[in-house]
Amino acid sequence: MRELLQVQKLQIKKDVIELKQELQPALNVISFIGRFALPDARNNGAVKLGTSVTIDWILKKILASSNPLLRLVVPALVKNYSSHYTDKALPFLIKIKDKLLSKRNKAIRE
């Protein structure tokens, strides 16, 4: 009886693992779509503001003669999606700022 219970537990674990593997593509799609729908809640105000202004400017140029509904929806979706990547870009931007400041300080010293 206990052996049968152990075999059934192992089978259930195996089934759960297989189910997770089968559902992974669907979960990836849901995660991707969620990035468009929900903005990232972490706070990097200056970077997000700069990103938002840049996206508005670029999309205003690109979507100038398109449908007004499209001009309203697309920027919001792109801003929400980009908010998930600003935290990844922040160390890169800090590195650039440090290099620019070090060059400026070096030029001032000379």
C-alpha positions in Angstrom: 0.0 0.0 0.0 2.8 2.5 0.9 4.7 1.6 -2.2 1.6 2.3 -4.3 1.3 5.7 -2.6 5.0 6.5 -3.3 4.5 5.6 -7.0 1.4 7.8 -7.2 3.2 10.7 -5.5 6.1 10.4 -8.0 3.6 10.3 -10.9 1.9 13.4 -9.7 5.2 15.2 -9.4 6.1 14.1 -12.9 2.8 15.3 -14.2 3.1 18.7 -12.5 6.6 19.2 -14.1 5.3 18.2 -17.5 2.3 20.5 -17.1 4.6 23.4 -16.2 6.7 22.7 -19.3 3.7 22.6 -21.5 2.3 25.9 -20.1 5.6 27.8 -20.2 5.1 29.2 -23.7 1.7 30.5 -22.7 3.1 32.0 -19.5 5.8 33.7 -21.6 3.2 35.3 -23.8 1.2 36.5 -20.8 4.3 38.0 -19.3 5.1 39.8 -22.5 1.6 41.2 -22.9 1.6 42.2 -19.2 4.6 44.4 -19.9 2.5 46.4 -22.3 -0.5 46.6 -20.0 1.1 47.4 -16.6 3.9 49.9 -16.0 6.9 48.9 -13.8 6.4 50.3 -10.3 10.1 50.8 -9.4 11.1 54.4 -9.1 13.7 56.0 -11.3 11.9 59.2 -11.9 14.4 61.1 -14.1 15.1 58.1 -16.4 11.4 57.3 -16.7 10.6 61.0 -17.4 13.4 61.2 -20.1 12.2 57.9 -21.6 8.6 59.1 -21.6 9.4 62.5 -23.3 11.6 60.8 -25.9 8.9 58.2 -26.7 6.3 60.9 -27.0 8.5 62.9 -29.3 9.5 60.0 -31.6 6.0 58.6 -31.8 4.5 62.0 -32.5 6.8 62.2 -35.5 6.0 58.7 -36.7 2.3 58.7 -36.0 1.6 62.3 -37.2 -0.8 61.4 -40.0 -2.3 58.2 -38.5 -5.6 57.5 -36.8 -6.2 59.6 -33.6 -7.0 56.5 -31.6 -3.7 54.9 -32.6 -1.9 58.1 -31.6 -3.5 57.8 -28.2 -3.0 54.1 -27.5 0.4 53.3 -29.0 2.5 55.8 -26.9 0.9 54.5 -23.7 1.6 50.9 -24.6 5.2 51.7 -25.6 5.8 53.7 -22.4 4.4 50.9 -20.2 6.6 48.3 -22.1 9.7 50.5 -21.9 9.3 51.1 -18.1 10.3 47.5 -17.5 13.7 48.1 -19.2 14.7 51.5 -17.7 16.1 49.8 -14.6 18.3 47.6 -16.8 19.5 50.7 -18.7 20.2 52.7 -15.6 23.7 51.3 -14.8 24.7 51.9 -18.5 23.5 55.5 -18.3 25.4 56.0 -15.0 28.6 54.7 -16.6 28.2 57.1 -19.6 27.6 60.0 -17.2 30.7 59.1 -15.2 32.8 58.9 -18.3 31.6 62.3 -19.5 32.1 63.9 -16.2 35.6 62.5 -15.9 36.5 63.8 -19.3 35.1 67.2 -18.4 37.0 67.3 -15.1 40.2 66.2 -16.9 39.7 69.0 -19.5 39.1 71.6 -16.7 42.3 70.5 -14.8 44.4 70.9 -18.0 
